[in-house]
Amino acid sequence: MARSKSSQSWLKEHHQDQYVLQARRDGYRSRAVYKLDEIQQKDRIFAPGQHILDLGAAPGGWCEYASQYSDHEGSIIAVDILPIEPIAGVDIIQGDFTEQETLDRIMAIIDAKHLDLVLSDMAPNLSGMGSVDQPRSIYLAELALELASECLQERGILVTKLFQGEGFDSLISNFRDRFGSVKLRKPSASRARSREVYAVCRDLK
């Protein structure tokens, strides 16, 4: 099937993207790792010995990056509906985070171990209709917040992708009700036209 002009244009832009090219040079799985790197440089979210949960982890770039800071006392769990190629020291769960079965598998690995950091780069499959896509993105962020509220230890950190639009201000208010500090970041690696931002939430109340 022939690609549309818009699809061809996106592919051309993608393959010429500075962060895509940099990821290839650095050996990372995706350009998204540079979003996380900028957050780390500004907010210092990683430390040795952390127990980390990465939601929406495929293809695994964030886990690769996080593993640089991990040690034998820490752990990383990666979750995505898509398959993830193995990463040393990372427990991978393939499943839909919105389904109870996947959540049960996550909780079974966490067991009594409280998390230090929850990462979420989850985004819905986009339909192109804002009235559909925005509520879906809000729902995923709310699920990440609920899980973090349940599983993070005191002073734990949540970093989650959000999309600006209807319901955004109310969602941020919910985050501030749960955490002592909430900062919004727009990493340089986020495309300028994208409405995505990342909430860096510290000190679970």
N, C-alpha and C positions, 0 to 999 in steps of 0.2 A: 504494500500500500504506500502510495506517495505521501510524503510528509507535507503538511500545510506550510505556507510561507511563514506563519508565526512560529511554528515548530522549528523550522529551519533557522529562523532568526535567533530563537532561544538557544539552540544547540551551538550556533556560531559564537554567540556571546559567552556561553558557558565554557567552551573550549579555549576562549581567549582571556577568560577571567584570571586576574592576577593571583587570586587565592587558590583557584583550581591548579594553576601552574605551580604555585608554591607548594601545594600539598603533594603534587607528584614529585617535586624535587626533594621534599622532606620525608617522603615515604608514608604519609598519612592517607587514610582511607577516604577522607572527604575534606572539603574546604571549611566545613563547620567547626573544625578544631580551632581555627584562628579566632572565632567568636569566643570560645571558651578560654583561649590563651589571653585575650585582652581582658576578660573578666577576672582571670587569675592575677594578672599584673596590677589591676586596680583594686581588687577586693580580697585577694589572698584567701581564697576559699579552700585550698587544698593544704593538707599537712600529713605527715607520716602517721600510719596507724589508724586512719579513718575507715569506717565502714560506710560504703557508698552504694547508692541505688541510682541507676541511670535508666530513665524511662524514655521510650522512643529512641533507642540506642543505635539502631541500624544506620549506617553500615559498621559502626563501631569506633569512629574517630574519637569521640569524647572519652570512651573507655581506654583507648590507647594512650591518650593524653593523661588521663587520671592515673594510669598505672605507673607513670614516671614518679609519682609522689607516694605510691603505695609501698608497703613493706610486709614482712611476714606476719605482722600483727593486724594488718588491715584486710579488707575484703571489698570486692566490687561485684555487684550484680547488674547485669545488663538485660533489659526487657524490650522486646519489640515484636510486632506481628509478623515482621519480615525476618528471614534467616540472617544470622550474623556469623561470619567466619570466626573460628576459634581465636581467642586472645589469651595469652598466658596469664594465669592468675585471675581470670574473670569467669564467674558463673553466668551462663547465658540461658535465658528463658525465652523461648519463642511462643508468643501467645498474645491475645488481645487484652490489654490492661483494663479495659472497661468490663471484662467478664470475670465473674467470681472465681472460676477455675484458675485463671492466671493469677489473680490476687492471692488465692490460697497457696499457690506454688511459691510466690514471692515470700509470703509470711512463713512458710515452712523453712525456707533457707535463712531468713532473718532470725527466726526462733526468738530467743529471749534477748538477742543482741540488738541494742538500740542503734539506730543509724546516726551518723555524724553529718551526712550530706546527701541530699536528694537532688538529682539533676533531672530536668525534663525538657527535652527538645521536641516534645510531641506536637504534631500538627494534624488536623483532619485532612482526609482526602478532599481536595478542593473541587467544588462544583462550578466555581466562577460566579456564584450567586451569593452576594454578601449577606442576604437575609437568612441563608442556610449555613454558610461557612462560619460566620462570626459566632453564632450560638454554639456551634460545635467546638470551636476553639476555646470559648469560655468554659464549656463543660469539661474539656480535658484539663484545663488549668485548675478548675475547682476540684477535680479528682486528685490531681497531684497535690494540691493544698491539703485535702482531707487525709491522704496517706501520710504526708509529711507531718501533719499535726498529730497523727497517731503513733508514728514510728520514730520520729526524731527525738534524740535526747535533748536535755536542756542545753541551750546555746547552740543547737543544731542549725544547719543552713539549708535553705531551699533556693535553688536557681531554676527558674522556669520560663519558658517562652510564652509570651503573650502577644496578642494582636490588638492594636488600637482600633476602636470602633464602638458600636453600641454595647453597653454593659461593662466597658473597660474600667470606668471610674468606680463603679460599684465593686468590681472585682478587686481593685487596688485597695479599697476601703476594707474589704474582707481580709486581705493579706496583712494590713496594718493592725487589724484587730488581733491577729494571731502572733505577730512577730514584733519585736522591739524596734527593729530597723528594716526598712524596705527601700532599696535604691533601684531605679530604673536605668538600664544600660542599653545603648544602641551601638553595638560593636561596629568597627569599620568594615568588617567582613560581611555585615548585613547589607544586602543591596539597598541602595538609597530609596528605591520605589517601594520597598517592602514595608508593611505596617508592623513588622515584628519588632518587639523589644524584649528585654530579659529583666525579670524581677529578681534581685538578689536580696534574699530575706534572711536575717540573722536573729538569733536570740528568741527562740520559740517561747512564748509566754506560758 
